[in-house]
Amino acid sequence: MANMAQAIRMALHYAEKNLDLKDVFGEDVGAPLGGVFTATQGIECAWNSPLDERGIVGTAIGIAMTGQRCVAEIQFADYIFNTIDLLKIAGNTLWCSNGQFPVPLTLMTPVGSGIYGSIYHSHSFDAWASRLPGWKIVMPSNPKDAYGLLLAAIEDPNPVMYLPPKALLRVKGKDLIPGEPENEQELKKAIDAPIGDRSKWKAKWPKLEKYTVKIGEAKLVREGSDMTIVSYGRMLPLAEKAAEEMAKAGKKIEVIDLRSIYPYDWQMVKSSIQKTRKVLFLNEDTEVTNFGEHLAYRTSEELFFQLYARPRVLAGKHLPGIGLHQDLEKNSVPQLQDIIQLSKEIMAEVP
């Protein structure tokens, strides 16, 4: 099975051959490195930009305003903050131009902790991104969704922010991507660049098929009746593990992978909460003005009298950064035991 970095690579290849994608660019995105996480190795239209995040975003806006599709990468989300004013412009251009200038760009930037990257390589960006009107924001939790969401983002006529979790980029999936060979060693040999001299290397791509995940559509990962966990990205696999552990004690937790942070699938979330009457919103961004707080607020506003317990949010601590030592990181963002403990507390509440 492909890992997430390979899935992204295959989606970009499919798009440059079938969706008229002409430019994939960013710091070290082109040859010879093919991206710091190797997610752009072998892409023919990939090229290296200067080390300038504002220049990357500004160039992407210019390309998109001419009507061409592009994928621009900010190497780590930690370095996207100096582009906020440009992100706002990209998001409001269609509205300000009364529909005359769509901006079909995809901005890809790896997010979150889990790689022990310390203060400059561990930031989340989903809460910030959700406050940018005009943008669609997606975050995959597995390789197949990474492939499908990226193709959907590239096809979208307006800006989409694509946020792959850093810690999941090397994690293999459970489902084959359409067209992916079943033998993972065969895939690796075909599309992973060798270590050393790559001057003559070219990827040998499998015959990939189109597969998209509709932006704004969540996925029911696990059915349950005792409570609901709503999550996305890196925290989603932990939510699944927590549900598996709680199942040993006879507790049935429903798990929803939001996949799209905005627009989000409120109908699926609402239906699940109406069934279980208890909900935990889980992500690793900092807990103050967290996107989970918005979901908890909406839950209270619309479903208050149907709840058996107050909506809860489990998120990263509100700290200036994440320390390098693994104990500092583990105490800064939710861990499996934190999810299990809070789930027990929620299910212990009675109507």
Rosetta silent file (secondary structure, phi, psi, omega in degrees, C-alpha in Angstrom):
SEQUENCE: MANMAQAIRMALHYAEKNLDLKDVFGEDVGAPLGGVFTATQGIECAWNSPLDERGIVGTAIGIAMTGQRCVAEIQFADYIFNTIDLLKIAGNTLWCSNGQFPVPLTLMTPVGSGIYGSIYHSHSFDAWASRLPGWKIVMPSNPKDAYGLLLAAIEDPNPVMYLPPKALLRVKGKDLIPGEPENEQELKKAIDAPIGDRSKWKAKWPKLEKYTVKIGEAKLVREGSDMTIVSYGRMLPLAEKAAEEMAKAGKKIEVIDLRSIYPYDWQMVKSSIQKTRKVLFLNEDTEVTNFGEHLAYRTSEELFFQLYARPRVLAGKHLPGIGLHQDLEKNSVPQLQDIIQLSKEIMAEVP
SCORE:     score description
SCORE:     0.000 S_00000001
   1 L     0.000  142.905  178.947    0.000    0.000    0.000 S_00000001
   2 L   -69.801  149.599  168.423    1.169    3.528   -0.764 S_00000001
   3 E   -89.178  178.066 -173.517    2.047    5.925    2.006 S_00000001
   4 H   -67.380  -37.662  178.730    0.649    9.459    2.021 S_00000001
   5 H   -62.253  -41.792  177.670    3.686   11.061    0.375 S_00000001
   6 H   -66.190  -37.374  179.020    3.457    8.547   -2.490 S_00000001
   7 H   -63.262  -41.922  177.807   -0.297    9.157   -2.768 S_00000001
   8 H   -62.789  -44.397  179.395    0.288   12.903   -3.116 S_00000001
   9 H   -58.742  -44.756 -179.265    2.958   12.235   -5.725 S_00000001
  10 H   -67.272  -37.161  178.091    0.609   10.007   -7.734 S_00000001
  11 H   -64.593  -41.837  178.816   -2.201   12.564   -7.547 S_00000001
  12 H   -64.532  -40.291  177.484    0.096   15.297   -8.866 S_00000001
  13 H   -63.494  -45.329  178.921    1.235   13.042  -11.700 S_00000001
  14 H   -59.163  -40.953 -176.519   -2.358   12.212  -12.619 S_00000001
  15 H   -69.182  -37.773 -179.804   -3.241   15.904  -12.556 S_00000001
  16 H   -71.216  -23.518  179.774   -0.358   17.018  -14.768 S_00000001
  17 H   -93.172  -24.457 -171.537   -1.311   14.383  -17.342 S_00000001
  18 H  -127.532  -18.278 -175.320   -5.103   14.631  -17.162 S_00000001
  19 L  -117.162   17.241  175.768   -6.241   17.824  -15.396 S_00000001
  20 L    62.310   31.856  174.400   -4.110   20.416  -17.180 S_00000001
  21 E   -76.792  121.415 -173.892   -1.918   21.070  -14.143 S_00000001
  22 E  -106.996  -23.133 -174.434    1.007   23.117  -15.445 S_00000001
  23 E  -139.554  124.380  169.110    2.926   24.253  -12.357 S_00000001
  24 E  -124.466  118.309 -171.672    3.894   22.560   -9.092 S_00000001
  25 E  -150.049  162.300 -178.858    6.393   24.721   -7.235 S_00000001
  26 E   157.462 -174.445 -178.144    7.906   25.706   -3.903 S_00000001
  27 L   -70.516  119.315  178.655   11.133   25.414   -1.975 S_00000001
  28 L    63.422   20.336 -178.188   13.012   22.241   -3.073 S_00000001
  29 L   -74.297  -35.745 -179.347    9.865   20.950   -4.797 S_00000001
  30 L   -83.018 -169.962  178.330   11.580   20.245   -8.109 S_00000001
  31 L   -66.511  150.114    3.703   14.572   18.053   -8.945 S_00000001
  32 L   -89.983  -15.502 -172.153   16.740   16.735   -7.456 S_00000001
  33 L   -73.069  -46.050 -177.273   15.068   16.614   -4.022 S_00000001
  34 L    73.661   37.565  178.572   11.418   16.415   -5.019 S_00000001
  35 L    92.045  144.068 -178.547   10.171   18.003   -1.809 S_00000001
  36 L   -63.470  -25.365  175.452   11.464   17.751    1.746 S_00000001
  37 L  -104.447   10.981  178.733    8.963   14.921    2.300 S_00000001
  38 L    64.444   21.198 -175.554    9.561   13.526   -1.245 S_00000001
  39 L   -80.491   -4.463  179.032    5.929   14.219   -2.181 S_00000001
  40 L  -124.217   16.630  177.635    6.854   15.797   -5.548 S_00000001
  41 L   -61.197  134.226  173.882    9.532   13.404   -6.809 S_00000001
  42 L    81.536   -0.914 -179.444    9.247   12.662  -10.499 S_00000001
  43 L   -78.509  122.053 -172.808    6.656   15.365  -11.256 S_00000001
  44 L   -66.829  -35.073 -175.933    7.512   16.820  -14.669 S_00000001
  45 L   -93.909   13.743  179.844    6.006   20.270  -14.097 S_00000001
  46 E   -84.194  137.728  177.451    7.621   20.723  -10.661 S_00000001
  47 E  -144.154  157.675 -174.748   10.145   23.517  -10.220 S_00000001
  48 E   -90.192  130.077  176.557   12.107   25.126   -7.406 S_00000001
  49 L   -96.240  166.667  168.723   11.191   28.582   -6.151 S_00000001
  50 L   -63.556  165.644  178.060   13.369   30.951   -4.139 S_00000001
  51 L   -78.941   77.568 -172.154   13.155   30.647   -0.334 S_00000001
  52 L  -153.315   96.568 -176.730   10.340   33.174   -0.174 S_00000001
  53 H   -62.744  -39.191  178.468    6.892   32.190    1.102 S_00000001
  54 H   -65.536  -37.560  176.823    5.328   35.498    0.093 S_00000001
  55 H   -65.623  -37.751  179.271    6.777   35.106   -3.382 S_00000001
  56 H   -63.453  -49.626 -178.331    5.366   31.568   -3.620 S_00000001
  57 H   -66.854  -42.064  179.627    1.839   32.613   -2.645 S_00000001
  58 H   -62.506  -41.859  177.433    1.951   35.764   -4.778 S_00000001
  59 H   -63.129  -42.329  179.815    3.125   33.785   -7.814 S_00000001
  60 H   -61.287  -41.119  178.401    0.383   31.199   -7.263 S_00000001
  61 H   -63.231  -43.353 -179.790   -2.262   33.935   -7.171 S_00000001
  62 H   -62.634  -44.570  178.026   -0.896   35.440  -10.393 S_00000001
  63 H   -60.954  -45.663 -176.774   -0.892   32.092  -12.204 S_00000001
  64 H   -65.278  -34.966 -178.249   -4.414   31.330  -10.987 S_00000001
  65 H   -72.155  -14.520  173.246   -5.779   34.713  -12.034 S_00000001
  66 L   -85.008   -5.300  178.780   -4.727   33.960  -15.600 S_00000001
  67 L    99.988    0.161 -179.185   -7.006   30.909  -15.438 S_00000001
  68 L   -94.912  148.790  179.270   -4.315   28.247  -15.062 S_00000001
  69 E   -88.340  143.260  177.148   -4.258   25.663  -12.297 S_00000001
  70 E  -148.212  157.956  171.592   -1.242   25.354  -10.018 S_00000001
  71 E  -121.791  116.985  178.334   -0.134   23.665   -6.824 S_00000001
  72 E  -109.541  141.686 -179.360    2.156   25.762   -4.650 S_00000001
  73 E  -117.836  131.435  163.506    3.858   24.386   -1.563 S_00000001
  74 L   -95.043  121.193 -166.404    4.923   26.090    1.640 S_00000001
  75 L   -54.803  -41.689  172.852    7.521   23.615    2.892 S_00000001
  76 L  -136.063  141.564  179.958    6.225   23.680    6.486 S_00000001
  77 H   -60.156  -22.562  178.973    3.046   25.364    7.722 S_00000001
  78 H   -57.274  -23.312 -175.777    5.199   27.041   10.369 S_00000001
  79 H  -106.216   17.171 -178.528    6.415   29.432    7.657 S_00000001
  80 L   -92.299  -12.601 -170.403    3.053   30.376    6.199 S_00000001
  81 H   -65.869  -25.836  179.303    2.213   33.036    8.767 S_00000001
  82 H   -81.649    8.184  178.685    3.968   35.868    6.913 S_00000001
  83 H  -112.706    9.683 -171.806    1.627   35.335    3.948 S_00000001
  84 H   -55.368  -42.371 -178.647   -1.671   35.942    5.772 S_00000001
  85 H   -64.374  -36.241  178.158   -2.494   39.161    3.892 S_00000001
  86 H   -71.385  -36.807  176.594   -1.933   37.408    0.557 S_00000001
  87 H   -62.104  -38.239  177.827   -4.054   34.446    1.632 S_00000001
  88 H   -63.805  -41.140  178.221   -6.850   36.876    2.411 S_00000001
  89 H   -63.554  -44.087  179.215   -6.544   38.390   -1.074 S_00000001
  90 H   -59.775  -37.120 -178.112   -6.659   34.953   -2.699 S_00000001
  91 H   -75.374  -28.855 -175.366   -9.804   34.167   -0.745 S_00000001
  92 H  -103.040    0.076 -174.795  -11.701   37.345   -1.481 S_00000001
  93 H   -61.918  -45.909  179.939  -10.757   37.941   -5.137 S_00000001
  94 H   -60.489  -43.196 -179.206  -13.757   36.154   -6.654 S_00000001
  95 H   -66.783  -45.816 -178.168  -16.121   38.004   -4.328 S_00000001
  96 H   -66.450  -29.223 -178.037  -14.438   41.389   -4.842 S_00000001
  97 L   -92.749   10.713  179.446  -14.466   40.970   -8.632 S_00000001
  98 L    56.008   40.140  175.272  -18.163   40.081   -8.668 S_00000001
  99 L    84.244    5.194 -175.475  -17.356   36.618   -9.983 S_00000001
 100 L   -83.306  -25.876 -174.360  -15.052   37.739  -12.811 S_00000001
 101 L  -126.997   88.921  171.163  -11.756   36.337  -11.454 S_00000001
 102 L   -68.727  156.747 -177.190  -11.762   32.812  -10.060 S_00000001
 103 L  -127.623   81.385 -173.062   -8.523   31.762   -8.351 S_00000001
 104 L   -81.780   62.387  179.054   -7.984   28.021   -9.058 S_00000001
 105 E  -110.577  150.428  171.864   -4.904   27.478   -6.907 S_00000001
 106 E  -115.175  124.984  177.558   -4.075   24.715   -4.441 S_00000001
 107 E  -108.190  114.412 -177.167   -1.780   25.651   -1.577 S_00000001
 108 E  -104.437  129.120  176.056   -0.174   22.595   -0.001 S_00000001
 109 L  -151.647  121.780 -179.297    1.611   22.829    3.336 S_00000001
 110 L   -66.048  140.079 -172.290    2.420   20.020    5.798 S_00000001
 111 E  -127.707  162.090  166.976    1.068   20.647    9.289 S_00000001
 112 L    87.646  179.258 -178.369    1.258   19.525   12.878 S_00000001
 113 L   -98.302 -162.887  177.895    3.592   17.768   15.249 S_00000001
 114 L   103.027   -7.412  177.728    4.662   14.148   15.533 S_00000001
 115 L  -114.494    8.321 -178.516    8.085   14.452   13.884 S_00000001
 116 L    53.876   53.177 -177.232    9.777   16.082   16.883 S_00000001
 117 L   -94.247    2.529  177.664   10.439   19.198   14.867 S_00000001
 118 H    62.315 -158.934 -166.120   10.482   21.557   17.848 S_00000001
 119 H   -68.124  -25.327 -175.437    9.219   25.126   17.782 S_00000001
 120 H  -102.275    1.454 -178.711    9.779   25.870   14.058 S_00000001
 121 L  -141.193   32.563 -176.392    8.461   22.641   12.512 S_00000001
 122 L  -136.722    7.825 -176.688    5.485   21.565   14.630 S_00000001
 123 L   -70.731  148.462  164.685    2.764   24.174   14.137 S_00000001
 124 L   -97.504  161.709 -178.014   -0.805   23.400   13.211 S_00000001
 125 L  -138.666    2.187 -172.777   -2.671   25.776   10.916 S_00000001
 126 H   -65.291  -39.165  179.702   -6.221   24.438   10.644 S_00000001
 127 H   -66.378  -44.307  176.500   -7.803   26.926   13.058 S_00000001
 128 H   -59.297  -46.314 -176.472   -6.091   29.876   11.356 S_00000001
 129 H   -62.225  -35.642 -177.965   -7.063   28.547    7.924 S_00000001
 130 L   -66.546  -12.999  179.722  -10.717   28.189    8.906 S_00000001
 131 L   -97.549   14.777  179.617  -10.831   31.979    9.432 S_00000001
 132 L  -106.797   89.585 -179.097   -9.942   32.747    5.805 S_00000001
 133 L   -58.131  141.446 -179.036  -13.253   33.306    3.985 S_00000001
 134 L    98.813  -14.865  178.083  -13.181   32.220    0.355 S_00000001
 135 L   -99.519  147.567  165.584  -10.854   29.266    0.990 S_00000001
 136 E  -102.804  139.893 -173.694  -11.745   25.601    1.217 S_00000001
 137 E  -124.338  122.598 -179.441   -9.635   23.735    3.772 S_00000001
 138 E  -127.966  148.975  178.040   -8.977   19.984    3.626 S_00000001
 139 L  -144.530  111.303 -179.753   -6.836   17.620    5.719 S_00000001
 140 L   -78.963  155.625  176.538   -6.451   13.911    4.868 S_00000001
 141 L  -117.113   -2.253 -178.384   -5.896   11.197    7.456 S_00000001
 142 L  -154.896  161.866 -174.499   -4.909    8.367    5.073 S_00000001
 143 H   -61.887  -41.063 -178.081   -3.272    7.933    1.635 S_00000001
 144 H   -64.325  -41.991  176.117   -6.424    7.187   -0.380 S_00000001
 145 H   -67.664  -33.897  177.770   -8.149   10.315    0.927 S_00000001
 146 H   -60.098  -42.291  177.448   -4.911   12.250    0.346 S_00000001
 147 H   -64.513  -51.186 -175.263   -5.102   11.250   -3.327 S_00000001
 148 H   -67.977  -37.595  179.441   -8.818   11.970   -3.677 S_00000001
 149 H   -71.303  -36.153  179.633   -8.807   15.266   -1.813 S_00000001
 150 H   -67.090  -42.359  176.981   -5.820   16.581   -3.768 S_00000001
 151 H   -63.436  -39.156  177.214   -7.464   15.846   -7.129 S_00000001
 152 H   -63.982  -39.006  179.548  -10.661   17.522   -5.888 S_00000001
 153 H   -65.132  -44.267 -179.103   -8.621   20.532   -4.758 S_00000001
 154 H   -63.814  -37.044 -179.567   -6.838   20.863   -8.102 S_00000001
 155 H   -76.290  -19.229 -175.240  -10.149   20.705   -9.985 S_00000001
 156 L   -66.709  139.982 -176.727  -11.838   23.280   -7.765 S_00000001
 157 L   -77.420   -2.649  179.609  -12.292   26.691   -9.414 S_00000001
 158 L  -137.517  173.321 -167.815  -11.206   28.587   -6.308 S_00000001
 159 L   -64.374  134.677  176.670   -8.450   28.393   -3.679 S_00000001
 160 E  -126.664  130.979  174.952   -8.105   25.227   -1.642 S_00000001
 161 E   -98.313  124.203 -174.652   -5.656   24.781    1.205 S_00000001
 162 E  -111.035  114.934 -170.182   -4.384   21.219    1.388 S_00000001
 163 L  -116.991   82.526  176.437   -2.928   20.330    4.780 S_00000001
 164 L   -73.307  134.151  178.438   -1.232   16.891    4.925 S_00000001
 165 E   -71.557  129.336 -177.596   -0.157   15.973    8.473 S_00000001
 166 H   -55.453  -42.174 -174.342    3.628   15.717    8.709 S_00000001
 167 H   -70.682  -14.369 -178.048    3.470   12.689   10.995 S_00000001
 168 H  -103.380   -2.146 -173.813    1.309   10.703    8.545 S_00000001
 169 L   -67.306  -21.337  178.435    3.301   11.269    5.350 S_00000001
 170 L  -105.688    6.959 -177.600    5.245    8.021    5.809 S_00000001
 171 L   -89.670  129.317 -179.476    2.283    5.966    7.066 S_00000001
 172 E   -75.909  150.345 -179.848    0.969    3.312    4.681 S_00000001
 173 L   -86.478  175.638  177.603   -2.718    3.124    3.876 S_00000001
 174 L  -102.955  -16.562 -176.468   -5.228    0.302    4.228 S_00000001
 175 L  -122.803  142.035  177.111   -6.860    0.760    0.825 S_00000001
 176 L   -71.244  139.550  170.191   -5.371    0.740   -2.657 S_00000001
 177 L   -76.723  137.080 -178.121   -5.501    3.920   -4.681 S_00000001
 178 L   -54.217  118.019 -177.760   -7.210    3.205   -8.029 S_00000001
 179 L   100.270  -11.992  179.384   -4.434    2.123  -10.381 S_00000001
 180 L   -72.786  134.244  176.528   -1.876    1.519   -7.641 S_00000001
 181 L   -66.520  145.757 -178.446   -0.046   -1.831   -7.921 S_00000001
 182 L   -68.266  -29.996  179.955   -0.795   -4.266   -5.108 S_00000001
 183 L   -82.893  111.483 -175.867    2.900   -4.974   -4.540 S_00000001
 184 H   -68.004  -28.335  176.682    4.254   -2.046   -2.524 S_00000001
 185 H   -68.322  -35.270  175.894    7.852   -2.896   -3.431 S_00000001
 186 H   -63.773  -42.016  178.138    6.891   -2.627   -7.091 S_00000001
 187 H   -64.386  -45.838 -178.872    5.406    0.812   -6.424 S_00000001
 188 H   -59.798  -44.911 -179.956    8.464    1.936   -4.476 S_00000001
 189 H   -63.842  -32.748 -175.665   10.815    0.811   -7.227 S_00000001
 190 H   -79.868  -38.359 -170.065    8.731    2.596   -9.846 S_00000001
 191 H  -122.749   -4.345  176.457    8.136    6.012   -8.247 S_00000001
 192 L   -93.284  122.815 -179.817   10.629    6.487   -5.373 S_00000001
 193 L   -66.697  143.949 -179.791   13.789    8.254   -6.492 S_00000001
 194 L   -71.574  157.981  173.237   17.043    6.464   -5.580 S_00000001
 195 L   -77.356  137.203 -178.861   19.442    7.798   -2.993 S_00000001
 196 L   104.948 -142.264 -176.318   22.437    9.412   -4.640 S_00000001
 197 L   -68.177  119.819  179.626   22.665   10.492   -8.279 S_00000001
 198 L  -115.429   11.395 -172.088   19.186   11.189   -9.673 S_00000001
 199 L   -61.057  -29.659 -178.458   20.232   13.059  -12.795 S_00000001
 200 L  -110.173    3.917 -176.396   19.007   10.300  -15.137 S_00000001
 201 L   -79.093  138.847  171.739   16.177    8.927  -12.992 S_00000001
 202 L  -136.442  140.094  179.329   12.578    9.084  -14.177 S_00000001
 203 L   -68.469  148.236  174.350    9.547    7.686  -12.446 S_00000001
 204 L  -111.964   90.045 -169.267    7.702    4.780  -14.068 S_00000001
 205 L   -73.547  139.570  171.670    4.160    5.665  -13.190 S_00000001
 206 L   -69.523  166.300  179.067    1.404    3.069  -12.852 S_00000001
 207 L   -80.584   89.265 -174.441   -1.743    3.584  -14.902 S_00000001
 208 L   -77.869  152.716  179.241   -3.581    5.682  -12.353 S_00000001
 209 L  -114.526  159.273  178.871   -7.308    6.290  -12.361 S_00000001
 210 L   -75.808  131.033  175.599   -9.329    9.296  -11.360 S_00000001
 211 L  -148.295  122.696  179.721  -10.623    9.199   -7.806 S_00000001
 212 L  -124.535  150.256  171.330  -11.868   12.239   -5.917 S_00000001
 213 L  -107.945  121.305 -176.752  -13.182   12.876   -2.431 S_00000001
 214 L   -62.217  126.744  178.765  -15.875   15.532   -2.495 S_00000001
 215 L   -67.140  129.176 -177.657  -14.784   18.588   -0.544 S_00000001
 216 L    98.831    4.470 -178.062  -17.168   19.104    2.357 S_00000001
 217 L  -114.506  116.485  178.995  -18.037   15.421    2.744 S_00000001
 218 L   -80.174  174.432  179.788  -17.039   13.643    5.964 S_00000001
 219 E  -130.006  129.588  173.823  -16.516    9.903    6.390 S_00000001
 220 E   -80.628  106.941 -174.169  -18.068    7.621    8.979 S_00000001
 221 E   -85.668  -35.910 -176.915  -15.019    5.614   10.026 S_00000001
 222 E  -149.583  130.427  179.166  -16.547    3.593   12.843 S_00000001
 223 L   -85.482  147.049  178.813  -20.156    3.177   13.954 S_00000001
 224 L  -161.892  174.824 -176.763  -21.131    3.457   17.606 S_00000001
 225 L  -133.047  -12.084 -174.335  -23.933    4.366   19.980 S_00000001
 226 L   -91.270  -31.396  174.925  -22.349    5.570   23.244 S_00000001
 227 E  -168.238  168.418 -179.611  -20.622    8.748   22.061 S_00000001
 228 E  -118.579  136.848  167.601  -19.168   10.441   18.969 S_00000001
 229 E  -113.989  125.501  176.797  -15.598   11.539   18.280 S_00000001
 230 E  -110.097  121.943 -176.797  -15.182   14.036   15.444 S_00000001
 231 E  -148.346 -173.888  178.156  -11.606   14.463   14.250 S_00000001
 232 L  -168.483  164.418  174.584   -9.353   14.802   11.197 S_00000001
 233 L    62.067 -139.578 -173.409   -5.734   14.544   10.117 S_00000001
 234 L   -62.287  -31.361 -176.949   -3.156   13.131   12.497 S_00000001
 235 H   -75.900  -18.344 -176.315   -5.605   12.750   15.393 S_00000001
 236 H   -61.626  -47.767  177.163   -8.012   10.559   13.417 S_00000001
 237 H   -59.799  -32.924  177.141   -5.945    7.328   13.720 S_00000001
 238 H   -68.796  -37.044  176.401   -5.637    7.995   17.467 S_00000001
 239 H   -62.312  -40.699  177.507   -9.409    8.395   17.691 S_00000001
 240 H   -63.189  -43.122  179.663   -9.805    5.013   16.005 S_00000001
 241 H   -64.336  -39.544  177.900   -7.360    3.392   18.436 S_00000001
 242 H   -62.145  -42.276  178.915   -9.193    4.934   21.389 S_00000001
 243 H   -63.866  -38.091  177.704  -12.473    3.552   20.083 S_00000001
 244 H   -64.496  -41.587  178.942  -10.880    0.115   19.711 S_00000001
 245 H   -65.591  -42.935 -179.331   -9.613    0.230   23.288 S_00000001
 246 H   -67.844  -27.339  178.612  -12.981    1.351   24.652 S_00000001
 247 H   -64.142  -27.756  178.199  -14.699   -1.438   22.708 S_00000001
 248 L   -64.913  -24.896  178.343  -12.863   -3.938   24.927 S_00000001
 249 L   -97.514   10.520  176.703  -14.872   -2.506   27.822 S_00000001
 250 L    85.773    9.519 -179.528  -18.113   -2.781   25.854 S_00000001
 251 L   -95.509  134.740 -176.850  -18.298    0.895   24.871 S_00000001
 252 L  -109.606  106.908 -178.199  -19.260    1.741   21.305 S_00000001
 253 E  -103.772  129.692  175.407  -17.730    4.982   20.067 S_00000001
 254 E   -87.860  133.672 -177.880  -18.676    6.439   16.703 S_00000001
 255 E  -120.014  127.108  178.471  -15.736    8.031   14.854 S_00000001
 256 E  -117.237  128.464  173.084  -16.139   10.635   12.106 S_00000001
 257 E   -94.385  109.988 -175.306  -13.291   11.812    9.885 S_00000001
 258 L   -64.257  -38.207  179.240  -14.234   15.372    8.984 S_00000001
 259 L    64.025  -51.350  175.815  -11.719   15.452    6.056 S_00000001
 260 E  -108.464  119.513  178.259  -12.879   18.956    5.078 S_00000001
 261 E   -77.460  -37.092  172.897  -12.495   21.588    7.773 S_00000001
 262 E  -153.637  126.817   -4.829  -14.334   24.115    5.646 S_00000001
 263 L   -69.557  151.459 -177.980  -16.881   23.597    4.286 S_00000001
 264 L  -114.567  159.675 -172.347  -17.620   20.841    6.776 S_00000001
 265 L   -87.955   76.542 -177.394  -20.200   18.095    6.795 S_00000001
 266 H   -63.470  -32.612 -176.852  -22.484   19.349    9.545 S_00000001
 267 H   -63.731  -42.125  177.937  -25.274   16.996    8.552 S_00000001
 268 H   -66.439  -43.216  179.159  -23.180   13.894    9.261 S_00000001
 269 H   -61.873  -46.672 -178.465  -21.891   15.352   12.519 S_00000001
 270 H   -61.565  -45.653 -178.844  -25.380   16.418   13.600 S_00000001
 271 H   -62.266  -39.639  179.305  -26.950   13.052   12.801 S_00000001
 272 H   -66.026  -44.169 -179.760  -24.274   11.228   14.779 S_00000001
 273 H   -65.175  -38.391  177.597  -24.668   13.473   17.818 S_00000001
 274 H   -62.463  -27.919  178.927  -28.429   13.094   17.704 S_00000001
 275 H   -80.618  -46.773 -173.151  -27.870    9.332   17.872 S_00000001
 276 H   -92.047  -24.802  178.035  -25.190    9.148   20.594 S_00000001
 277 L    70.412    3.045 -179.978  -26.098   12.334   22.557 S_00000001
 278 L  -141.690  140.376 -174.098  -22.426   12.798   23.549 S_00000001
 279 E  -147.367  143.448  172.778  -19.545   14.228   21.515 S_00000001
 280 E  -124.305  126.714  175.242  -15.824   14.933   21.641 S_00000001
 281 E  -100.845  123.270 -169.233  -14.166   17.201   19.075 S_00000001
 282 E  -125.703  125.188  170.229  -10.494   16.240   18.714 S_00000001
 283 E  -158.346  176.625 -175.061   -7.574   17.933   16.959 S_00000001
 284 E  -108.628    3.784  174.463   -4.014   19.051   17.740 S_00000001
 285 E   -69.980  164.232 -175.533   -4.221   22.801   17.109 S_00000001
 286 E   -65.526  149.910 -166.529   -4.017   24.994   20.207 S_00000001
 287 L   -73.519  -20.589 -179.838   -7.079   24.970   22.434 S_00000001
 288 L   -88.099  127.745 -172.035   -7.840   28.724   22.440 S_00000001
 289 L    52.884   45.221  178.089   -9.978   29.754   19.422 S_00000001
 290 L   -81.370  149.448  179.595   -9.717   26.182   18.189 S_00000001
 291 H   -63.243  -30.553  175.852  -11.930   25.047   15.289 S_00000001
 292 H   -60.664  -29.357  177.320  -13.349   22.380   17.572 S_00000001
 293 H   -64.991  -37.406  176.623  -14.719   25.188   19.729 S_00000001
 294 H   -62.104  -44.082 -179.503  -16.804   26.373   16.789 S_00000001
 295 H   -65.337  -38.690  177.357  -18.209   22.870   16.351 S_00000001
 296 H   -65.283  -40.368  177.664  -18.937   22.616   20.078 S_00000001
 297 H   -61.499  -46.513 -179.272  -20.678   26.005   19.967 S_00000001
 298 H   -65.047  -37.022  177.343  -22.839   24.974   17.035 S_00000001
 299 H   -60.493  -45.466  179.821  -23.650   21.706   18.775 S_00000001
 300 H   -65.731  -39.014 -178.829  -24.834   23.579   21.863 S_00000001
 301 H   -65.886  -42.775 -172.046  -26.813   26.084   19.812 S_00000001
 302 H   -98.075  -24.220 -170.739  -28.676   23.540   17.694 S_00000001
 303 H  -125.225   16.114 -171.913  -28.727   20.359   19.770 S_00000001
 304 H   -51.433  -48.285 -173.876  -28.665   21.513   23.399 S_00000001
 305 H   -79.318   -2.129  176.691  -31.864   19.820   24.490 S_00000001
 306 H  -103.313   -3.262 -175.125  -30.884   16.536   22.810 S_00000001
 307 L   -86.547  144.905  172.958  -27.536   16.203   24.596 S_00000001
 308 L  -100.026  -11.220  179.079  -26.799   13.868   27.501 S_00000001
 309 L  -153.134  154.227  179.020  -23.437   15.536   28.205 S_00000001
 310 L   -64.357  141.715  175.605  -21.765   18.858   27.446 S_00000001
 311 L   -62.754  139.268 -179.007  -19.778   18.913   24.167 S_00000001
 312 E  -121.036  151.012  176.776  -16.062   18.605   24.849 S_00000001
 313 E  -122.830  129.586  173.699  -12.968   19.707   22.933 S_00000001
 314 E  -118.671  118.238 -173.940   -9.571   18.022   23.255 S_00000001
 315 E  -145.363 -176.856  178.415   -6.805   19.974   21.557 S_00000001
 316 E   -70.661  154.873  179.039   -3.200   21.116   21.923 S_00000001
 317 L   -70.711  149.810 -177.220   -2.177   23.250   24.878 S_00000001
 318 L   -81.249   80.406 -176.977   -2.096   27.016   24.333 S_00000001
 319 L  -119.644  156.436  177.911    1.686   27.361   24.271 S_00000001
 320 L   -62.848  -21.887 -179.688    4.037   29.562   22.205 S_00000001
 321 L  -173.659 -174.287  178.915    5.480   26.443   20.614 S_00000001
 322 L  -116.429  129.207 -176.602    6.327   22.780   21.015 S_00000001
 323 L   -71.842  161.054 -177.035    9.601   21.768   22.629 S_00000001
 324 L   -72.054  -40.269 -177.294   12.161   19.511   20.974 S_00000001
 325 L   -63.231  140.555 -175.009   12.282   16.819   23.658 S_00000001
 326 H   -60.447  -30.213  177.813    9.714   14.101   23.049 S_00000001
 327 H   -67.569  -35.712  177.697    8.246   14.553   26.542 S_00000001
 328 H   -66.386  -43.649  179.200    7.601   18.219   25.805 S_00000001
 329 H   -64.912  -45.608 -177.010    5.856   17.384   22.538 S_00000001
 330 H   -64.607  -24.754  177.560    3.789   14.583   24.045 S_00000001
 331 L   -93.261    3.272  179.580    2.597   16.912   26.784 S_00000001
 332 L  -102.793  -28.566 -178.263    1.701   19.634   24.285 S_00000001
 333 L  -127.020  156.039 -176.461   -0.704   17.772   21.982 S_00000001
 334 L   -57.655  140.294  174.901   -3.314   15.052   22.690 S_00000001
 335 L  -116.465  168.405 -176.236   -2.062   11.504   23.132 S_00000001
 336 H   -53.984  -44.643 -177.044   -3.974    8.220   23.012 S_00000001
 337 H   -65.985  -32.448  176.880   -4.355    8.010   26.779 S_00000001
 338 H   -63.141  -41.249 -178.744   -5.738   11.575   26.895 S_00000001
 339 H   -67.053  -43.317  179.897   -8.443   10.623   24.401 S_00000001
 340 H   -63.487  -45.013 -177.835   -9.344    7.454   26.307 S_00000001
 341 H   -63.332  -45.618 -179.482   -9.492    9.245   29.654 S_00000001
 342 H   -68.537  -35.698  176.779  -11.694   12.077   28.411 S_00000001
 343 H   -60.859  -40.856  177.246  -13.934    9.620   26.560 S_00000001
 344 H   -62.405  -40.961  179.789  -14.467    7.751   29.838 S_00000001
 345 H   -64.011  -42.377 -179.402  -15.373   11.005   31.582 S_00000001
 346 H   -64.367  -45.207 -177.817  -17.875   11.941   28.876 S_00000001
 347 H   -71.688  -18.572  177.440  -19.539    8.534   28.875 S_00000001
 348 H   -76.592  -20.844  177.174  -19.705    8.597   32.696 S_00000001
 349 L   -68.876  138.506 -179.052  -21.977   11.648   32.544 S_00000001
 350 L  -118.813  151.387 -178.993  -25.630   10.698   32.761 S_00000001
 351 L   -68.541    0.000    0.000  -28.693   12.603   31.540 S_00000001
